Amino acid sequence: MLVTGDLEVSADGSVRTHAIDDAGKLPKGVVDFIQKSIDTWKFDPVLVDGEAVAIRNKMSLLVVAKKYDDDHYSIRLQATNFYPYKTQEGVEVGSRNMAPPRFPMA
């Protein structure tokens, strides 16, 4: 399942706060797993003009579970993505036209 939310990181790289979008619609075990995982995260400080700053990003998490039996699951974070709320023109990669690539007919 794809889980989205917000993440604030302090200037020292520790997670200050986080929020999971629609957390009430997710299974409690998934929310608990995500929260415990996020509590262990540490980021390299973001530098602006040589000085560490706090940042706020959107996040998306790909959570994968494997069922062992009726009562037991294995759960893991398969992938994480973080992206800023605001982008600076000329700094972030973007596209004006997202035409699909051409594939051979065969």
Disulfide bonds with the S-S distance in Angstrom:
none
